[in-house]
Amino acid sequence: MEITLDYDTLGTRLRRIGPAEITYAKWTGRPNRVGPWELDYDTMGTRLRRVGPAEITYTKWTGRPTAVGTWELTYDKLNSRLRRIGPYTLDYDQLGSRVRTLGPLEISYDKLGSRAHVVRLEGADGDALPEDLLLALFLVLYWREQQAQSSGNR
């Protein structure tokens, strides 16, 4: 199965993962819905707290996500890159800047190499990802985008 990731007309915001639409809040520009799930943020509106029924927990001091629902998150030795989200392992390209695989998903990027463009799931039929893979993929792409924005603001 091959799923296309669609972006807005400026190419900056992810709008769709296959048939799952991503909508954004008008004033903040943050995503507020992914497919069937509503997204909730903390009171300051800075951290994603919940995706549908899955609550996201963070470390007390660093603000790094530690769990999504029952899924634990595992990071590399320097705690800079996510290595596992629940049952799914993440693999990066040689420079470590782009996620290449997320469990059984293979992620391909556009010609400039900056945006995920196509996701492949071998041996599956249909046009939509299973809900657990959709959740994991959205969170990985969302957190990578947040990381890129925060490093660009420094």
N, C-alpha and C positions, 0 to 999 in steps of 0.2 A: 504494500500500500504506500502511496506517495501523497503526502499532505502538503499543500502550499500555505505559506504564511504570507498574509497580505498586510500592507502598511497603508497609512493615509496618503493623501496626494503629495505631501511634502516628503514622505518616506521616513518620517521620524517616529511615528507611533504605530505599534502593532495593532491592527484592527481585527484580524481574524486568524485563527488557527484551524484550517479546514473549514467546517461549517460552524465552529464555535466562535461567536462574535464577541469582541472585546469592546465595551463602551467606556467612555471617560467622563469624569465630572466636568461640568462646563467651566467652573472658575479655577479649580485647582489643577486640572489637566491630569489628575491621577486616574488610573483605571478604577471603575466602580462595579464592573460586572464582567465575568468571563464565562461564556456559555451559560450554564444553568446556575452559576453561583454568584452571589453578591459578595463584594469585598468590603471589609470593615477595617478602619484604621484606628489608631489610638487617639486619645483626646486632643493631642497636639496635631494630629493628622500627618505625622511623619513616618510612622511605622505601620506596616500591614499587620493586622492582628488576627484576621480570620478570612478564610476563603471558603464560603459556604459553611458546612459544618466543621471544617478542620481549623482548629485554633493554632496559631503560631506563637511559640514561646521564645523568649530571648534571654540572653545572659543578663545578669543584673548590671554589670559595669560596662561591658563593651557594646551591648546592644546587638550582638551577633545572633541570628536565629539559631536555636538549638533543636527545635522539634516542630513538625507540622502534623497536628493530630497525634496519631500513634507512631508516626515515622520519626526516627531520630535522624539528625543531620551530622555528618562526619566531615571534618576539614583536614587539609594536609598538615604537615608537621609545623609549618609556620602560621597556621590558622588563617591563611589568606585566601585559599581556594576551597570551594565546596567539593568534596570527593564522593559523597554518597548522600542521597536523599531517600530515606526508607530503604526499599529493596533495590534501588537503582543506583548503579555506579556511574560516575561522570568521568569521561576521559577528555583531555584537552589536546590541542595541536602542539607542535614542538615548542612554540614560544609561550604557550600556556595562557594565551589571551582568549581563545575561543573554545567553547565546548563542542567537541566533535561527536561524542556519543553520550546518550543518557539511557542507561539500561539497554534495551533492544533497539532504541531509536538511533538512527544515523542522521546527523544534522549537517546540511550543506548550506553554504553562504553565498551571497550575491557576488557579482563580479568584482566589486571593490573589497569584498571580504569583511564588511562591517556588520551586515544584517543577516540573521538566519533567514533562509529563503524557502528551503524544502526540507521536510522531515520524512524519512523512509522507515517503514516498519515491515521487515521481511516476513513473509508467510501469513500476512493478515489481509482480509478483504474488507471492502467498505470504503467510506470516505471520511470517517471520523475516528479519532483516537479513542481508546478506552479511557474512561474517566480518570483513573489513577495516573495514566501517562500524560493526559491533558493537564492535570493539576501539577505534576512534577515539571513538565516542560514549561508551563506558564511561569511557575515560581523561579525556575532557573533563569529564564530569559528576563523576568522582571528584576531579579536581584542583580544580574549582570548589568542591566541598564542603570539601575540605581548606583551601582559601584562606579560605572563609567561617568555618570553625572557628578557624583561626589568628588571623584579624582579630577574632573575637569574644572570644578569650582575652586580648587586649591591653588 
